[in-house]
Amino acid sequence: MTTRRKLLGSLPLAAAVTLAARSTGAADATAPPLKFDVSVCLDSGTLLWVPLRLSGAPAGLMHRPLRRLDDGSLRSAVVRMPGAWTIPGPSHFQTQVQLLVLQGELRLGDAVLPRFGYAALPPGFTLTRLESAAGTEFLLVCDADPVLAATAGTSTDGATILPNPPIDRTTRLWKDEHTGANTSLIVVPPKWEVEGPEYHPCQEEIFCITGDIAPDDIRVLKPGWFLWNPPYGVHGWHLHSTAGGIVLEWHDRTYSRTVYRG
């Protein structure tokens, strides 16, 4: 396997810095017991499209739920929006919502988000428009079941809207300064490998958009595949990629990586 020194030397600068900053070597003696074989890996294309009941919005949205929280509320999903669907505006989401366009085009306020377009909308952010002229699919990440409510007045602070984030390097798209929750668009180079296995104190979710990335020698994530690594779950026994690719990765609080020495 490629050594860590060789790996960092072979990566683009942004990706190498990201990996270096995310890695730690010592275990936390106060951490909960480690868990094994708890990761969930699935092909979202095998899931049924079911109605997304977005409270406060017109019917018509369909989704493939990827993960739910312990209370049963939605955490992440692939959402299909039909053409000519629009919200009754102005409105706002009552919880944090993130969107990344996978296919088509999404209109968000005055912004047009093509493929890879991204938005992080804080609770209460005023939506004057959320629609798709010809239909679109997007990745949805939320802190609880998304609920739309009518907005009285205007609040446009705190949103991150990136119609064209860089897709030639690893990019931190969003971070919550209070909890450390964060989302990154990660570019994996061809013939990539990294030391493992590992674990971390936060929930980690990964969605493969292009190419391939493998957490071990058994499973390979290809476009549309989803991976969930729970906190303190040992995983990543052989992180590698053959062709390289692009993934969206998000965490519910501050991320740190510890290599499992077993």
C-alpha positions in Angstrom: 0.0 0.0 0.0 1.2 3.6 -0.7 2.7 5.2 2.4 1.2 8.3 3.8 4.3 10.4 2.9 4.1 9.2 -0.7 0.4 9.7 -0.9 0.5 13.3 0.3 3.4 14.0 -2.0 1.4 12.7 -5.0 -1.9 14.6 -4.3 -2.8 18.1 -5.5 -1.9 20.6 -2.8 -5.5 21.2 -1.6 -6.3 17.5 -1.2 -3.0 16.8 0.5 -3.5 19.6 3.0 -7.1 18.4 3.7 -5.9 14.9 4.4 -3.1 16.1 6.6 -5.3 18.4 8.6 -7.9 15.6 9.1 -5.6 13.0 10.5 -4.6 12.3 14.1 -2.7 9.4 15.5 -3.6 9.0 19.2 -6.8 7.4 20.6 -9.0 9.4 23.1 -9.0 7.4 26.4 -12.4 9.0 27.2 -14.1 7.9 24.0 -16.9 5.3 23.8 -16.0 1.8 22.9 -15.1 1.2 19.3 -17.6 -0.6 17.1 -17.0 -2.9 14.1 -19.1 -3.8 11.0 -21.5 -0.9 11.6 -21.0 1.0 8.3 -23.9 1.1 5.8 -23.1 1.0 2.1 -25.8 1.0 -0.6 -26.6 1.8 -4.2 -29.3 4.5 -4.1 -30.3 3.4 -7.6 -31.8 0.2 -6.1 -34.1 2.2 -3.8 -37.7 3.0 -4.7 -38.8 6.5 -5.5 -41.4 7.4 -2.8 -43.2 10.7 -2.2 -41.4 13.4 -0.2 -44.0 15.0 2.0 -42.5 18.4 2.3 -44.8 20.1 4.8 -45.9 23.5 3.6 -45.1 22.8 -0.1 -47.0 21.4 -3.1 -47.0 17.6 -3.7 -45.0 16.2 -6.5 -41.5 15.7 -5.0 -40.1 12.2 -4.9 -37.2 10.9 -3.0 -34.9 8.0 -2.3 -34.1 8.2 1.5 -30.5 7.5 2.3 -30.5 7.8 6.0 -32.8 8.7 8.9 -32.0 9.9 12.3 -32.7 7.9 15.5 -36.1 9.7 15.9 -37.1 8.7 12.4 -36.7 12.1 10.8 -35.0 12.4 7.4 -31.2 13.1 7.4 -30.3 12.6 3.7 -31.9 11.7 0.4 -31.8 11.9 -3.3 -34.7 14.1 -4.4 -36.4 14.4 -7.8 -38.2 17.6 -8.5 -40.6 17.6 -11.5 -40.6 20.4 -14.1 -42.7 23.5 -13.2 -42.7 22.6 -9.5 -42.3 25.7 -7.3 -42.8 26.7 -3.7 -45.4 29.1 -2.6 -43.2 32.1 -1.7 -41.8 33.7 0.2 -41.1 30.8 2.5 -38.4 29.4 4.8 -37.2 26.1 6.0 -37.5 25.6 9.8 -34.3 23.6 10.0 -30.9 23.6 8.3 -31.0 22.4 4.8 -28.3 21.6 2.2 -28.8 21.0 -1.5 -26.4 19.8 -4.2 -27.6 19.4 -7.8 -26.9 16.1 -9.4 -28.9 16.5 -12.6 -30.7 19.3 -14.3 -31.0 22.9 -13.0 -32.4 24.3 -9.8 -33.5 27.9 -9.4 -33.0 29.2 -5.8 -33.9 32.9 -5.4 -32.0 34.8 -8.0 -29.4 32.1 -8.4 -29.4 29.3 -10.9 -27.7 26.1 -9.7 -26.5 23.7 -12.5 -25.0 20.3 -11.8 -22.7 20.5 -8.7 -24.4 23.7 -7.7 -24.7 23.8 -3.9 -26.6 25.7 -1.2 -26.6 25.6 2.6 -29.7 27.4 4.0 -30.0 28.2 7.7 -33.3 28.0 9.5 -35.4 31.1 8.7 -33.6 32.0 5.5 -36.2 33.5 3.1 -36.8 31.6 -0.1 -38.4 33.8 -2.7 -38.0 31.0 -5.3 -37.3 27.3 -5.3 -38.2 25.7 -8.6 -37.2 23.7 -11.6 -38.3 24.5 -15.1 -37.5 21.2 -16.7 -37.0 18.9 -13.6 -33.9 18.2 -11.6 -32.4 15.7 -9.1 -30.5 16.9 -6.1 -28.9 15.6 -2.9 -30.7 16.8 0.2 -29.1 16.9 3.7 -31.1 18.2 6.6 -31.1 18.3 10.4 -34.7 17.0 10.7 -37.7 16.5 8.5 -37.8 19.6 6.2 -40.7 21.9 6.9 -41.6 25.0 4.9 -43.4 27.9 6.6 -44.7 31.2 5.3 -42.2 34.0 5.9 -43.3 37.4 7.3 -40.5 39.9 6.6 -37.1 39.1 5.1 -34.1 37.3 6.3 -31.3 36.6 3.9 -28.4 36.2 6.2 -26.2 33.2 6.7 -26.8 31.2 3.5 -24.1 29.7 1.4 -25.0 29.6 -2.3 -22.4 28.3 -4.7 -23.7 27.9 -8.3 -20.3 26.7 -9.6 -18.0 25.4 -6.8 -14.6 24.2 -8.0 -14.6 20.6 -9.1 -10.9 20.3 -9.9 -9.8 20.2 -6.2 -11.2 19.4 -2.8 -13.4 22.2 -1.5 -14.9 22.9 1.9 -18.4 24.0 1.0 -19.8 24.8 4.4 -19.1 24.7 8.1 -21.2 25.4 11.2 -19.0 27.5 13.5 -20.9 26.4 16.6 -21.0 22.6 16.1 -18.2 22.1 13.7 -20.6 20.3 11.3 -19.2 20.5 7.8 -19.6 19.5 4.1 -16.9 19.1 1.5 -16.8 18.3 -2.2 -13.8 15.9 -2.4 -11.8 15.2 -5.5 -10.1 11.8 -5.4 -7.2 11.4 -7.8 -6.7 8.2 -9.8 -4.7 5.4 -8.1 -5.4 7.0 -4.7 -4.7 5.1 -1.4 -4.6 6.1 2.2 -3.6 4.5 5.5 -6.3 2.8 7.5 -8.4 1.5 9.1 -9.8 4.6 10.9 -12.5 5.9 13.1 -13.8 9.4 14.1 -16.2 10.9 16.7 -18.8 12.2 14.3 -21.4 10.8 11.9 -19.9 10.6 8.4 -21.9 10.3 5.2 -20.4 10.1 1.7 -22.2 10.1 -1.7 -20.3 9.2 -4.8 -21.1 11.6 -7.7 -18.5 10.5 -10.3 -15.8 7.8 -10.7 -15.1 5.3 -7.9 -13.9 5.2 -4.3 -13.6 2.0 -2.2 -13.6 1.9 1.6 -12.1 -1.6 1.5 -11.4 -4.5 -0.8 -15.1 -5.7 -0.8 -17.2 -2.7 -1.7 -16.7 -0.1 -4.4 -18.7 3.1 -4.4 -19.7 4.2 -7.9 -22.0 7.1 -9.0 -25.1 7.1 -6.9 -23.6 4.9 -4.1 -23.9 6.1 -0.4 -21.8 5.2 2.6 -22.6 6.0 6.3 -19.9 5.6 8.9 -21.3 6.0 12.5 -19.2 7.5 15.3 -16.4 5.3 16.6 -17.1 2.7 14.0 -13.9 1.3 12.6 -13.9 1.4 8.8 -11.7 2.2 5.9 -9.6 -0.9 5.9 -8.2 -0.1 2.5 -9.3 3.3 1.2 -8.5 3.5 -2.5 -9.7 4.5 -5.9 -8.9 3.2 -9.4 -10.1 5.9 -11.7 -10.5 8.7 -9.2 -13.8 10.6 -8.7 -15.8 13.2 -6.9 -17.8 12.6 -3.7 -19.8 14.8 -1.3 -18.9 14.2 2.3 -20.6 15.6 5.3 -20.4 15.3 9.1 -22.7 16.3 11.9 -20.0 17.9 14.1 -16.2 18.5 14.2 -14.3 15.8 12.3 -11.1 14.2 13.4 -9.5 11.0 12.1 -7.8 8.4 14.2 -6.0 5.5 12.6 -7.0 2.2 14.3 -3.9 0.3 15.5 -5.8 -2.8 16.8 
